[in-house]
Every structure is written in structure tokens, then in C-alpha cells.
Amino acid sequence: MAVNLERLQEISGGDREFERELLQAFVEDAWVSLNLLKNFLALNDYSAFSSQAHQLKGSSANMGITVIQNIALELDTKGQQQNIHGTEPDLENIEKILNELEDYLSKI
């Protein structure tokens, strides 16, 4: 599971419905971030790529989704180094995790 459930429960105060709402909001925002990252990659916009990855890193850290946090950290670093080519597998991995999170949300 991509979500640190202890962290999610800590944020929500144990309120299951609030947990679901938080996670749903994160997933929706993360899809937007992922699409922006793909666009910035296509445009070779290193600065915007790095900034968007940094934002995704922060939001995933707050939610306790360390898998995405770690990938986003790597993407942020690559953007700062102007070395974003070859990051497609990382973006695909984020997409896979977001799909898994959506599946999880549909079951809770």
C-alpha cells in the first residue's frame, strides 16, 4: 500500500470519512501535477518541471505517501540539474501508484 495509514489517521484524527476526503483530494491534485510534469517534460521546461515535482513531493510527504514523495524528490533534483530526459518511467510509476490509490479509494 502506497499510503502510510498511520500518518493518514494522524492527520484525520481517526475520522475515516475525513481520511477518504483527504486522500481523494490528494489523488485529484496529484493527477493534475502528473499531467503538468508530462507537459513540462515535453516542453523541456526544467524550472517548471522542478517546481511541479517539488510541489508534488511536499503534498505526498504531508499525506505520508512516501513512494511518490521519493520519486518526486528525484524528479525535482533532475529538473534542477536540467536532466529530465529519461524520466518517463518515473512518471509512469506515479501514474501506476495513483491508479492503485483510486482503486483503494473505491473500496473504502
C-alpha positions in Angstrom: 0.0 0.0 0.0 1.3 3.4 -1.0 -0.3 5.2 1.8 1.1 5.3 5.3 -2.2 4.7 7.1 -0.8 5.8 10.5 0.1 9.2 9.0 -3.3 9.5 7.4 -5.0 8.6 10.7 -2.8 11.1 12.5 -3.9 13.9 10.0 -7.6 13.0 10.2 -7.8 12.4 13.9 -9.1 8.9 13.1 -12.1 10.2 11.2 -12.5 7.6 8.3 -14.7 9.9 6.1 -12.2 12.7 6.5 -9.3 10.3 5.6 -11.2 9.4 2.4 -11.7 13.1 1.6 -8.1 13.9 2.2 -6.9 11.0 0.1 -9.4 11.9 -2.7 -8.2 15.5 -2.8 -4.6 14.4 -2.9 -5.2 12.0 -5.8 -7.1 14.6 -7.8 -4.3 17.2 -7.2 -1.6 14.6 -8.0 -3.2 13.8 -11.3 -3.0 17.5 -12.2 0.6 17.5 -11.1 1.4 14.5 -13.2 -0.1 15.9 -16.3 1.8 19.2 -15.8 5.0 17.3 -15.3 4.4 15.5 -18.6 3.7 18.8 -20.3 6.8 20.4 -18.9 8.9 17.4 -19.9 7.6 17.8 -23.5 8.4 21.5 -23.4 11.9 20.9 -21.9 10.9 23.5 -19.2 13.3 22.4 -16.5 12.4 25.1 -14.0 8.6 24.4 -14.2 9.3 20.7 -14.1 11.4 21.0 -11.0 8.9 23.3 -9.3 5.9 21.0 -10.0 7.9 18.0 -8.8 8.8 19.9 -5.6 5.1 20.7 -5.0 4.2 17.0 -5.5 6.9 16.0 -3.2 5.6 18.2 -0.5 2.0 17.2 -0.8 2.8 13.5 -0.9 5.1 13.9 2.2 2.2 15.6 4.1 -0.1 12.7 3.2 2.5 10.1 4.1 2.7 8.7 0.6 6.5 8.2 0.7 6.7 6.3 -2.6 5.5 9.3 -4.6 7.5 11.6 -2.3 10.7 9.8 -3.1 10.0 9.8 -6.9 9.1 13.5 -6.8 12.3 14.3 -4.9 14.3 12.6 -7.7 12.3 14.4 -10.4 12.9 17.7 -8.6 16.6 17.1 -8.5 16.7 16.1 -12.1 14.8 19.3 -13.0 17.3 21.4 -11.1 20.1 19.7 -12.9 18.4 20.2 -16.3 18.4 16.4 -16.8 14.8 15.5 -17.2 15.1 13.3 -20.2 14.6 9.6 -19.3 12.1 10.5 -16.5 9.2 8.9 -18.3 9.4 5.6 -16.3 9.2 7.7 -13.1 6.1 9.5 -14.4 4.6 6.1 -15.4 5.3 4.8 -11.9 3.5 7.8 -10.3 0.6 7.1 -12.7 0.5 3.4 -11.6 0.5 4.4 -7.9 -2.3 6.9 -8.4 -4.4 4.2 -10.1 -3.7 2.0 -7.1 -4.8 4.8 -4.8 -8.0 5.2 -6.8 -8.7 1.5 -6.5 -8.1 1.7 -2.8 -10.5 4.7 -2.5 -13.2 2.8 -4.3 -13.1 0.1 -1.7 -13.2 2.2 1.4 
